[in-house]
Each structure stands twice: as structure tokens, then as C-alpha cells.
Amino acid sequence: MEERVFEDEHGRKLIVRVNRSNIQIHTERKDLLDYRFYLDNIDLLKFLKEQAEKVWKTFTPKEANSFGADYWEFYDKNTDNNGYLEVSKEALVFQSPSDETTLLYQFNKRKMESFIYDMESWFML
């Protein structure tokens, strides 16, 4: 498992954990349900794209064409709750599935494909 920490200009940190089948976004503390990470640079986005291409050999960014492909929501089976990701031009806004976990979001291949597709249309990745 590869892990990298990113910090925004406000000192907020995101921990990216790359597994064999998914890519997880964590924070340092469990009690953070709503978390905003500012995109003052695109290092995080570049890293996510690079890792997605390593984890999923046939990774191809493409538009979401179903609810399952839309990255807005994901289901965390460990907490039996949904987590959410909203993107603005300046920040990633997460809603954790639970205050009992550091997990903010978990990407599968299809959700990452639609996420990177959108990020490529907003940023130069």
C-alpha cells in the first residue's frame, strides 16, 4: 500500500492510501464529518491520476453515465453509511460516512474515471 500526505494553504491535510483495488482519502482525525481541502495546486489531482493508472491497467477517464459512476456518493460497508464528495473550483468538500473513521472517501475504478474526467476539464492534468 502506498500512502502520501497532501497539505493545502490552510494547513489541512489529506492522506491518500492506494490499495490494490481502490484509492482512499483519509484525514488525520476521526471526528471530522465535513472537511474542505483547498486546491491551491494540482499535485493531489496529478497523484490521484497517476495512481489510478497504476492500480487499474485499463483506466480511462470518462463522463459519468450512471449513478454508480458518479463520484458524488460512495457507500462505506464498514460503517454502513454513505460518504459524499463535492467539487468546487477551489476545493474538494468531503462528508465522511462516520465520525468513527478517518475515511473521507473511497474511489473505485469507475468513480475515479468520472472524477478525473471532470478534473481534466477544469484543470490541466
Secondary structure by P-SEA (a helix, b strand, c coil): cbbbbbbccccbbbbbbbcccbbbbbcccccccbbbbbcccaaaaaaaaaaaaaacccbbbbccccccccccccccccccccccccccccbbbbbbccccccccccccaaaaaaaaaaaaacccc
